[in-house]
Amino acid sequence: MSMMLAPAPAAVARWRRDWETVMRFYQPGRDEFLSAGLAAVEQTLGRSPERVLDVGGGPGTTAEAMLRRWPGAHVTVLDVDPALLALTGTAMPHVSTVRADIATEQWLASAGGPYDVVLALMTVHYLTADRVRDWYAEARQLLRPGGLLLVGDAMRDAASVVPAPPAGGGADPWAAWWSMLGGEPAMAPLLRQRAAVLTGLACAEFIAPVHWHRDAARRAGFADATVLHQRADHVLVSFRRSGDIR
């Protein structure tokens, strides 16, 4: 069910545009990553997907880009954050939204499916290593045979996903965006709900190299791991669901 907000559509559109600016700061080459992923889906499936799950899809900007390319697809945005999902529901009431926490296995029961594509951009680093391993197995269950899992995130031998500070010592873009949203009276109820939902949750800032993700996905039953795009430490990898695990 899509959630709606009271603010004018122009305000919601502006907030979502600003969100994409923030995401491009943390993921350089974001547009190229997404283009590479969507092209790989079409090449692998031989068609446009019918059903897509955007895990950690936030305010739906990635879902919007997918629907521009695949207008006939049914896209579901899953996120733990009620404020971000409300932005999705307001801007795109035709898109399904699901609030669930991928840090626990309970998210699987809410996610629906089966899907042709499950996409997670800048999402899995929130999880611990053990949880990422389990998450790969869970994501596989949501895919039709031959379906694709796309994972794009920082993948390197390091312990932090924090990028270099803004030039000139400016404010952190993430904090600045949320501060802006906090100044909007119409968002106050949702931001209170968000604070309650996120109490006790924290980003694990987990990073591992590509071969770690490839091995974890293989053990979960995926095949044909392919690096689709790489820019600096950010990598987009596709994993194809084959047959049952033996």
C-alpha positions as CSV (number, residue, x, y, z in Angstrom):
1,M,0.0,0.0,0.0
2,S,1.4,3.4,-1.0
3,M,1.5,6.1,1.7
4,M,0.6,9.7,0.9
5,L,1.8,13.1,2.2
6,A,0.1,16.5,2.5
7,P,2.8,18.7,1.0
8,A,2.3,20.1,-2.5
9,P,3.6,17.8,-5.3
10,A,6.2,20.5,-6.2
11,A,7.7,20.3,-2.7
12,V,7.9,16.5,-2.8
13,A,9.5,16.6,-6.2
14,R,12.1,19.0,-5.0
15,W,12.9,16.8,-2.0
16,R,13.3,13.8,-4.2
17,R,15.6,15.6,-6.6
18,D,17.7,16.8,-3.7
19,W,17.9,13.2,-2.5
20,E,19.4,12.1,-5.8
21,T,22.0,14.9,-5.5
22,V,22.9,13.4,-2.1
23,M,23.1,9.9,-3.5
24,R,25.4,11.0,-6.3
25,F,27.7,12.4,-3.7
26,Y,28.0,9.0,-2.0
27,Q,27.9,7.0,-5.2
28,P,29.8,8.7,-8.0
29,G,28.6,7.5,-11.4
30,R,25.2,6.5,-10.0
31,D,23.5,7.0,-13.4
32,E,26.0,4.9,-15.2
33,F,25.6,2.1,-12.6
34,L,21.9,2.0,-13.0
35,S,22.1,2.1,-16.8
36,A,24.5,-0.8,-16.8
37,G,22.2,-2.8,-14.5
38,L,19.0,-2.2,-16.5
39,A,20.8,-3.1,-19.8
40,A,22.1,-6.3,-18.2
41,V,18.5,-7.2,-17.1
42,E,17.2,-6.9,-20.6
43,Q,20.1,-8.9,-22.1
44,T,19.8,-11.7,-19.6
45,L,16.0,-12.0,-19.6
46,G,15.7,-11.2,-23.3
47,R,12.8,-8.9,-22.4
48,S,11.8,-6.2,-20.0
49,P,11.1,-7.5,-16.5
50,E,7.5,-7.8,-15.3
51,R,8.1,-7.5,-11.6
52,V,11.0,-5.7,-9.8
53,L,11.8,-5.3,-6.1
54,D,13.9,-2.2,-5.2
55,V,15.4,-3.1,-1.8
56,G,16.3,0.0,0.2
57,G,14.6,2.1,-2.5
58,G,14.0,5.1,-0.2
59,P,12.0,7.9,-1.8
60,G,11.6,5.9,-5.1
61,T,14.0,7.8,-7.4
62,T,15.5,4.6,-8.6
63,A,12.1,3.0,-9.1
64,E,11.1,6.1,-11.1
65,A,14.2,5.6,-13.4
66,M,13.3,2.0,-13.9
67,L,9.7,2.8,-14.8
68,R,10.9,5.3,-17.4
69,R,12.7,2.5,-19.1
70,W,10.1,-0.3,-18.3
71,P,6.7,1.5,-18.1
72,G,4.9,-1.8,-18.1
73,A,6.7,-3.2,-15.0
74,H,5.3,-3.6,-11.6
75,V,7.8,-2.1,-9.2
76,T,7.8,-2.5,-5.4
77,V,9.9,-0.3,-3.2
78,L,11.0,-1.8,0.1
79,D,12.6,0.2,2.9
80,V,12.6,0.4,6.7
81,D,12.1,4.2,6.7
82,P,8.5,5.4,6.7
83,A,9.3,9.0,5.8
84,L,11.1,7.9,2.6
85,L,8.4,5.5,1.7
86,A,5.8,8.2,2.1
87,L,7.7,10.3,-0.5
88,T,7.6,7.3,-2.9
89,G,3.9,6.9,-2.3
90,T,3.1,10.5,-2.8
91,A,5.1,10.9,-6.0
92,M,4.2,7.5,-7.4
93,P,0.9,6.2,-6.1
94,H,1.0,3.4,-8.7
95,V,4.1,1.9,-7.1
96,S,3.8,-0.6,-4.3
97,T,5.6,0.3,-1.1
98,V,6.6,-2.2,1.7
99,R,8.1,-1.2,5.0
100,A,10.4,-3.9,6.3
101,D,13.9,-4.2,7.9
102,I,16.3,-6.4,5.9
103,A,18.5,-6.7,9.0
104,T,16.1,-9.4,10.1
105,E,14.8,-12.4,8.2
106,Q,11.2,-11.2,8.8
107,W,11.5,-8.9,5.8
108,L,11.1,-11.9,3.5
109,A,7.5,-12.5,4.5
110,S,6.6,-8.9,3.6
111,A,8.5,-8.6,0.3
112,G,6.1,-10.5,-1.9
113,G,7.3,-12.0,-5.2
114,P,8.3,-13.8,-7.2
115,Y,10.3,-11.2,-9.0
116,D,12.3,-11.1,-12.2
117,V,14.8,-8.6,-10.6
118,V,15.8,-7.7,-7.1
119,L,17.9,-4.6,-6.9
120,A,19.9,-3.3,-3.9
121,L,21.9,-0.1,-4.5
122,M,23.9,1.3,-1.6
123,T,22.0,-1.0,0.8
124,V,23.9,-4.1,1.9
125,H,26.6,-2.1,3.7
126,Y,24.0,-1.5,6.4
127,L,24.2,-5.2,7.3
128,T,26.8,-7.2,9.2
129,A,28.8,-9.8,7.2
130,D,26.8,-12.7,8.6
131,R,23.6,-11.0,7.8
132,V,24.7,-10.3,4.3
133,R,25.3,-14.0,3.8
134,D,21.8,-14.8,5.0
135,W,20.3,-11.9,3.0
136,Y,21.7,-13.4,-0.3
137,A,19.9,-16.7,0.4
138,E,16.7,-14.8,1.3
139,A,16.9,-12.6,-1.8
140,R,17.2,-15.7,-3.9
141,Q,13.9,-17.0,-2.6
142,L,12.2,-14.0,-4.0
143,L,13.4,-14.5,-7.6
144,R,12.0,-16.6,-10.3
145,P,14.4,-19.2,-11.8
146,G,16.7,-17.2,-14.1
147,G,16.0,-14.0,-12.3
148,L,18.7,-11.5,-11.5
149,L,19.9,-10.0,-8.2
150,L,21.7,-6.7,-8.7
151,V,23.9,-5.5,-5.8
152,G,25.7,-2.1,-6.1
153,D,27.8,-0.9,-3.2
154,A,31.3,0.0,-2.0
155,M,33.3,-3.2,-2.4
156,R,36.9,-3.0,-1.3
157,D,39.3,-4.2,1.4
158,A,38.5,-1.4,4.0
159,A,36.3,-0.8,7.0
160,S,34.4,2.4,6.2
161,V,32.0,3.6,3.6
162,V,32.4,7.2,4.5
163,P,33.6,9.3,1.5
164,A,35.9,12.2,1.6
165,P,34.4,15.3,3.3
166,P,32.9,17.9,1.1
167,A,35.4,20.3,-0.4
168,G,35.8,23.4,1.7
169,G,34.5,21.8,4.9
170,G,30.9,22.0,4.0
171,A,28.1,20.2,5.7
172,D,27.6,16.5,5.3
173,P,25.0,16.1,2.4
174,W,23.1,13.4,4.2
175,A,22.7,15.4,7.4
176,A,21.9,18.5,5.5
177,W,19.1,16.7,3.6
178,W,17.5,15.4,6.7
179,S,17.8,18.8,8.4
180,M,16.0,20.4,5.5
181,L,13.2,17.8,5.8
182,G,13.0,18.4,9.5
183,G,12.1,22.0,8.9
184,E,9.0,21.0,7.0
185,P,5.9,21.0,9.3
186,A,4.0,18.5,7.1
187,M,6.8,15.9,7.7
188,A,6.8,16.1,11.5
189,P,4.5,13.1,12.2
190,L,6.4,10.9,9.8
191,L,9.8,12.0,11.2
192,R,8.6,11.1,14.7
193,Q,7.5,7.7,13.4
194,R,10.9,7.4,11.7
195,A,12.8,8.2,14.9
196,A,10.8,5.4,16.7
197,V,11.4,2.9,13.9
198,L,15.1,3.6,13.7
199,T,15.8,3.5,17.4
200,G,18.5,0.9,18.0
201,L,19.3,0.5,14.3
202,A,22.7,1.4,13.0
203,C,24.7,1.0,9.8
204,A,27.2,-1.8,10.1
205,E,29.3,0.0,7.4
206,F,30.3,-3.4,6.1
207,I,32.6,-3.6,3.1
208,A,34.1,-6.6,1.5
209,P,35.8,-7.1,-1.9
210,V,33.9,-8.4,-4.9
211,H,35.2,-11.9,-4.5
212,W,33.7,-12.1,-1.0
213,H,30.2,-11.2,-2.4
214,R,30.7,-13.6,-5.3
215,D,31.4,-16.4,-2.8
216,A,28.6,-15.5,-0.5
217,A,26.1,-15.4,-3.4
218,R,27.4,-18.7,-4.8
219,R,26.9,-20.4,-1.5
220,A,23.4,-19.0,-1.4
221,G,22.6,-20.7,-4.8
222,F,23.4,-18.0,-7.3
223,A,25.4,-18.5,-10.5
224,D,27.1,-16.3,-13.1
225,A,28.3,-13.5,-10.9
226,T,29.2,-10.7,-13.3
227,V,30.7,-7.3,-12.6
228,L,28.6,-4.9,-14.6
229,H,30.2,-1.6,-13.7
230,Q,32.9,-0.3,-11.5
231,R,34.0,3.2,-10.6
232,A,36.7,3.6,-7.9
233,D,35.5,1.5,-4.9
234,H,31.9,1.2,-6.0
235,V,30.9,-1.9,-7.9
236,L,27.7,-3.2,-9.4
237,V,27.4,-7.0,-9.6
238,S,24.7,-9.2,-11.0
239,F,23.9,-12.7,-9.7
240,R,21.6,-15.0,-11.6
241,R,19.4,-17.5,-9.9
242,S,19.9,-20.9,-11.4
243,G,18.2,-24.1,-10.2
244,D,17.7,-25.4,-6.7
245,I,20.7,-25.6,-4.3
246,R,22.1,-29.2,-4.3
